[in-house]
Amino acid sequence: MPDYRSDPIPDSKFNQIVKFNFNNTYLRKLTTEIPTVLISISIVVACFYGQRKLRNDNPEDIRYNVGSSVINTIIIVILG
């Protein structure tokens, strides 16, 4: 597979072959990049919400405070 995905197209103005990229970058952004970012952000927000709920439901139990913080940190590190 070549490094640059393109098709050679003859250019009549300059009498040479020009590489033309047929991949639509706008469409690629809409279908892959934006949903990936939104899903990552929603996972982080859900972790913060879960951590807050566990901490508020069990204020005297230290396991829920430390455990949810560790899980939240691991998820943020994995998602980058």
Legacy VTK file of the C-alpha trace (Angstrom):
# vtk DataFile Version 3.0
C-alpha trace
ASCII
DATASET POLYDATA
POINTS 80 float
0.000 0.000 0.000
1.497 3.369 -0.942
2.190 6.048 1.642
0.133 8.653 -0.190
-3.272 7.549 -1.402
-3.858 9.401 -4.602
-4.582 8.892 -8.257
-2.452 10.307 -11.039
-4.462 12.714 -13.165
-3.143 14.392 -16.305
-3.063 18.145 -16.091
-3.768 19.621 -19.501
-2.606 23.105 -18.577
0.948 22.129 -17.608
1.207 18.859 -19.599
2.212 16.758 -16.613
0.688 14.212 -14.282
-0.572 15.541 -10.962
-1.427 13.524 -7.850
-4.979 14.177 -6.678
-6.238 13.057 -3.280
-9.772 11.715 -3.494
-10.213 11.353 0.258
-12.575 13.971 1.613
-11.008 15.296 4.819
-14.167 17.124 5.868
-16.192 13.925 5.639
-13.492 12.011 7.517
-13.629 14.577 10.329
-17.386 14.294 10.579
-17.452 10.511 10.610
-14.415 9.628 12.747
-12.714 12.449 14.596
-15.702 14.298 16.044
-17.529 11.187 17.357
-14.290 9.866 18.878
-13.684 13.118 20.738
-17.302 13.313 21.932
-17.263 9.726 23.194
-13.965 10.290 25.028
-15.236 13.463 26.680
-18.499 11.778 27.700
-16.595 8.849 29.271
-14.480 11.261 31.334
-17.577 13.230 32.419
-19.337 9.979 33.361
-16.322 8.983 35.474
-16.374 12.323 37.277
-20.117 11.959 37.864
-19.694 8.394 39.180
-16.881 9.464 41.462
-18.955 12.309 42.876
-21.998 10.073 43.379
-19.973 7.386 45.183
-18.335 9.986 47.396
-21.647 11.648 48.282
-23.487 8.361 48.930
-20.737 6.993 51.217
-18.944 9.933 52.863
-17.602 7.892 55.796
-16.156 5.001 53.748
-12.656 5.797 52.480
-12.704 2.967 49.887
-15.124 4.834 47.638
-13.125 8.056 47.764
-9.770 6.490 46.887
-11.034 3.735 44.570
-13.060 5.991 42.341
-10.179 8.450 42.070
-7.801 5.698 41.016
-10.244 4.328 38.422
-10.855 7.838 37.104
-7.120 8.466 36.782
-6.578 5.176 34.958
-9.354 5.960 32.461
-8.000 9.457 31.795
-4.489 8.042 31.220
-5.816 5.392 28.834
-7.895 7.890 26.844
-5.016 10.318 26.738
LINES 1 81
80 0 1 2 3 4 5 6 7 8 9 10 11 12 13 14 15 16 17 18 19 20 21 22 23 24 25 26 27 28 29 30 31 32 33 34 35 36 37 38 39 40 41 42 43 44 45 46 47 48 49 50 51 52 53 54 55 56 57 58 59 60 61 62 63 64 65 66 67 68 69 70 71 72 73 74 75 76 77 78 79
